[in-house]
Amino acid sequence: MIDLAAGDWKVDIDRNPAQDGDPEPTDEIKTVTATGEAAPADPIAGAVDITAYSYGFEVPDAFAAGPQVWHFRNGGSQPHFLVLFGVPEGTTLDQLMQLVMFDPSSGTPLPASGLQFEDVAQVSDAQVLSPDQAEWVGVDLQPGTYALVCFFPDKATGQPHAMMGMIKMFTVS
C-alpha cells in the first residue's frame, strides 16, 4: 500500500526481459494523478512496528516466529529502506559490519574465519520511504538470527547508511 499526496506522480512500468533474442522492451513512464483525500489506512491489528531513523532502527524487544505483518515507518529526516537478512547464529554486529564495509576492489579477500557473503541470505525488503511515510510488509520468520540493514546513500557523504551503522540485529525464537 502506498499513501500518495494529491498531485501528479510518475510511474516506471518495467517491462519483462526479452525472450529468445527479441529486442529488450523499453520501460514506459506513465503519469498518474492522485486527487481528493483518501481515507486514512486502518492500522493492521497485530502489526509489528519497525521505525527507521537517522542511522538506526527501532524494533520490538522480541520477535515471534511465523508469518506476520510489519508496519515499517520512516521516522528520520532522510529516505530509508530496509533489507532483512538471515545470518548464521552467533554472528556479531562487528562481523556483519566487516562484511558491509568490505571493498572487493581492494584485492584483499575477506578473512576466511569471518562472515562471508554466502553466509547471509536476503529474507525480505521494504521500499524506499520518504520521511514520515510508512508501508506494510509481510514476512514469515523462522527461528534464527536476523539483521535489518539500510543501504540508502547518505545525502551528505554518499555512503550507504549501513556503513554509518544503520544495522539492527535481532533473534527470533
Buried (B, 14 or more C-beta within 10 A) or exposed (E): EEEEEEEEEEEEEEEEEEEEEEEEEEEEEEEEEBEEEEEEEEEEEEBBEBBBBBBBBEBEEEBEEEEBBBBBBBBBEBBBBBBBBBBEEEBEEEBBBBBBEBEEEEEEEEEEEBBBEEBBEEBBBBEEBEBEBBBBBEBEBEEBBBBBBBBBEBEEEEEBBBBBBBBBBBEBE
